[in-house]
Amino acid sequence: MMRTALSLCLALALAAPASAGQQDERRSDLEAPATAQAVQKVFKFSRCVALRYPTRAANALALDYRTPEYGEALYKLSQNKSACVGLGRLHFSRVLMAGGMAETLLERDGVKDLSARISGEVRITARDDVEFTALCVVRMAPDAVAALFATEPTSAAEKTALSAITPALPGCVRGGLTVKFNRHGLRAVLALAAYRIAQTRAGNS
């Protein structure tokens, strides 16, 4: 796997400037959960939120993640803890939450034809180098990406699926850059890229 100074989890933390009253509460959003159990909880919560509030989740993901509006939308969705009970204390990473919502909405829209929905050329302008890489990987290896989304986060099957995606990475990094991929962050940004491609194809983005 390629190594670099660019960390996917932090680069796509999707953090807009917080207001003074929310800054401390949101600080942990930039930190990846430390354990497999914590990662699983974030994914379960994000899936629950996306299923209960699909329109709000879709509206949030349709926003440019570089804007304060995106950060506000995710923050508000993250406050729906009472609607998704039984998960205990959650250590949030916004990129994982956003990725989990994207996967859930892709599945809700029809996972069986996912590979066809995210393959081939589609006119999308990447918003940064990380999204450029993620969009490229999804286009280059749609079957492998679809297989990844069929696995449970942190599972052995997920690790195997990610290994199948690795060969596509070198050709998807812009010249002069190298990228260090966090396993869970990689899955999340691929989900966000796949969701953006699918929505663009459907004329929704």
C-alpha positions as CSV (number, residue, x, y, z in Angstrom):
1,M,0.0,0.0,0.0
2,M,1.3,3.4,-0.9
3,R,2.6,5.7,1.9
4,T,2.5,9.5,2.1
5,A,1.9,12.5,4.2
6,L,-1.7,12.8,3.1
7,S,-4.0,11.1,5.5
8,L,-7.4,10.2,4.1
9,C,-9.2,10.2,7.4
10,L,-8.1,13.8,8.2
11,A,-8.3,15.1,4.6
12,L,-11.9,14.0,4.3
13,A,-12.9,14.6,7.9
14,L,-15.4,17.0,6.3
15,A,-15.0,19.4,9.2
16,A,-16.4,22.9,8.7
17,P,-15.5,25.6,11.3
18,A,-17.5,25.0,14.4
19,S,-19.2,27.6,16.5
20,A,-17.7,28.4,19.9
21,G,-20.4,26.4,21.7
22,Q,-19.8,23.3,19.6
23,Q,-16.1,23.3,19.0
24,D,-15.1,21.1,21.9
25,E,-17.9,18.7,21.3
26,R,-16.9,18.3,17.7
27,R,-13.2,18.0,18.2
28,S,-13.4,14.2,18.4
29,D,-15.0,14.1,15.0
30,L,-11.5,14.4,13.5
31,E,-10.2,11.4,15.3
32,A,-10.7,7.9,14.0
33,P,-12.3,5.4,16.5
34,A,-9.5,3.5,18.2
35,T,-10.9,0.0,18.2
36,A,-12.7,-2.3,15.8
37,Q,-15.8,-2.2,18.1
38,A,-15.8,1.6,18.0
39,V,-15.6,1.5,14.2
40,Q,-18.5,-1.0,14.0
41,K,-20.6,1.3,16.3
42,V,-20.1,4.3,14.1
43,F,-21.1,2.3,11.0
44,K,-24.2,0.8,12.7
45,F,-25.2,4.3,13.9
46,S,-24.7,5.9,10.5
47,R,-26.7,3.1,8.8
48,C,-29.5,3.5,11.4
49,V,-29.6,7.3,10.8
50,A,-29.6,6.9,7.0
51,L,-32.5,4.4,7.2
52,R,-34.5,6.5,9.6
53,Y,-33.8,9.8,7.9
54,P,-33.0,9.0,4.3
55,T,-34.0,12.4,2.9
56,R,-31.9,14.3,5.5
57,A,-29.0,12.0,4.9
58,A,-29.2,12.4,1.1
59,N,-29.5,16.1,1.5
60,A,-26.4,16.2,3.7
61,L,-24.3,14.1,1.3
62,A,-25.4,16.3,-1.6
63,L,-23.6,19.3,-0.1
64,D,-20.0,20.2,-0.8
65,Y,-18.1,18.8,2.2
66,R,-15.8,21.9,2.2
67,T,-18.7,24.1,3.3
68,P,-19.9,24.9,6.8
69,E,-23.4,23.8,5.7
70,Y,-22.1,20.2,5.3
71,G,-20.6,20.2,8.7
72,E,-23.8,21.5,10.2
73,A,-25.9,18.9,8.5
74,L,-23.7,16.0,9.6
75,Y,-23.6,17.5,13.1
76,K,-27.3,17.6,13.4
77,L,-27.7,14.1,12.1
78,S,-25.2,12.9,14.7
79,Q,-27.5,14.2,17.4
80,N,-30.1,11.6,16.7
81,K,-28.7,9.1,19.2
82,S,-32.1,8.4,20.9
83,A,-33.5,7.1,17.5
84,C,-30.7,4.5,17.3
85,V,-30.6,2.9,20.7
86,G,-28.5,0.1,22.0
87,L,-25.1,1.2,20.7
88,G,-23.7,2.7,23.8
89,R,-21.2,5.6,23.8
90,L,-20.0,6.5,20.3
91,H,-16.7,8.1,19.3
92,F,-17.5,9.9,16.1
93,S,-15.5,10.2,13.0
94,R,-17.4,12.3,10.5
95,V,-15.8,10.6,7.5
96,L,-16.9,7.2,8.8
97,M,-20.4,8.4,9.5
98,A,-20.7,10.0,6.1
99,G,-19.3,6.9,4.4
100,G,-21.7,4.6,6.3
101,M,-24.6,6.8,5.3
102,A,-23.4,6.7,1.7
103,E,-23.2,2.9,1.7
104,T,-26.6,2.6,3.2
105,L,-28.3,4.8,0.7
106,L,-26.5,2.9,-2.1
107,E,-27.9,-0.3,-0.8
108,R,-31.4,1.2,-0.3
109,D,-31.4,2.3,-4.0
110,G,-30.4,-1.2,-5.2
111,V,-27.2,-3.0,-4.3
112,K,-27.6,-5.8,-6.8
113,D,-26.7,-3.5,-9.8
114,L,-24.2,-1.4,-7.9
115,S,-21.2,-2.3,-10.0
116,A,-23.1,-1.1,-13.2
117,R,-24.2,2.1,-11.5
118,I,-20.7,3.1,-10.5
119,S,-18.6,1.9,-13.5
120,G,-17.5,3.8,-16.6
121,E,-17.0,7.4,-17.3
122,V,-19.1,10.1,-15.8
123,R,-18.3,13.9,-15.7
124,I,-17.4,14.8,-12.1
125,T,-14.9,17.3,-11.0
126,A,-13.0,16.1,-7.9
127,R,-13.0,18.6,-5.1
128,D,-9.5,17.6,-3.8
129,D,-6.7,15.1,-4.3
130,V,-8.3,12.5,-2.0
131,E,-11.6,12.6,-3.8
132,F,-9.8,12.4,-7.1
133,T,-8.2,9.2,-6.0
134,A,-11.4,7.7,-4.6
135,L,-13.4,8.5,-7.8
136,C,-10.7,7.0,-9.9
137,V,-10.5,3.8,-7.9
138,V,-14.3,3.4,-8.0
139,R,-14.2,3.8,-11.8
140,M,-11.2,1.5,-12.2
141,A,-12.5,-1.3,-10.0
142,P,-16.3,-1.1,-9.6
143,D,-16.7,-4.8,-9.0
144,A,-14.1,-4.9,-6.3
145,V,-15.6,-1.8,-4.7
146,A,-19.1,-3.3,-4.8
147,A,-17.7,-6.5,-3.2
148,L,-16.1,-4.3,-0.4
149,F,-19.5,-2.8,0.5
150,A,-20.9,-6.3,0.8
151,T,-18.6,-7.0,3.8
152,E,-19.0,-6.1,7.4
153,P,-16.6,-3.3,8.6
154,T,-13.5,-4.5,10.4
155,S,-14.1,-8.1,9.3
156,A,-11.6,-10.5,7.6
157,A,-13.8,-10.4,4.5
158,E,-13.4,-6.6,4.4
159,K,-9.6,-6.9,4.6
160,T,-9.6,-9.4,1.7
161,A,-11.9,-7.1,-0.3
162,L,-9.6,-4.2,0.3
163,S,-6.6,-6.2,-0.9
164,A,-8.4,-6.7,-4.2
165,I,-8.7,-2.9,-4.5
166,T,-5.1,-2.1,-3.7
167,P,-3.7,-2.7,-7.2
168,A,-5.9,0.2,-8.5
169,L,-4.4,2.7,-6.1
170,P,-1.1,3.6,-7.8
171,G,-2.7,4.6,-11.0
172,C,-5.2,6.8,-9.3
173,V,-2.9,9.2,-7.4
174,R,-2.1,12.4,-9.1
175,G,1.5,12.9,-10.1
176,G,3.9,14.0,-7.4
177,L,1.6,12.8,-4.6
178,T,1.7,9.6,-2.5
179,V,-1.1,8.6,-0.2
180,K,-1.3,6.8,3.1
181,F,-4.6,5.0,3.3
182,N,-6.3,4.2,6.6
183,R,-8.3,1.0,6.2
184,H,-11.6,2.4,7.5
185,G,-11.1,5.8,6.0
186,L,-10.4,4.2,2.6
187,R,-13.7,2.4,2.7
188,A,-15.5,5.5,3.7
189,V,-14.1,7.7,1.0
190,L,-14.8,5.0,-1.6
191,A,-18.4,4.9,-0.4
192,L,-18.7,8.6,-0.8
193,A,-17.2,8.5,-4.2
194,A,-19.4,5.7,-5.3
195,Y,-22.5,7.5,-4.0
196,R,-21.5,10.7,-5.8
197,I,-21.1,8.7,-9.1
198,A,-24.4,6.9,-8.7
199,Q,-26.2,10.1,-7.9
200,T,-24.6,12.0,-10.8
201,R,-25.6,9.2,-13.2
202,A,-29.2,9.4,-11.8
203,G,-29.2,13.1,-12.3
204,N,-29.4,13.9,-8.6
205,S,-26.1,15.7,-8.1
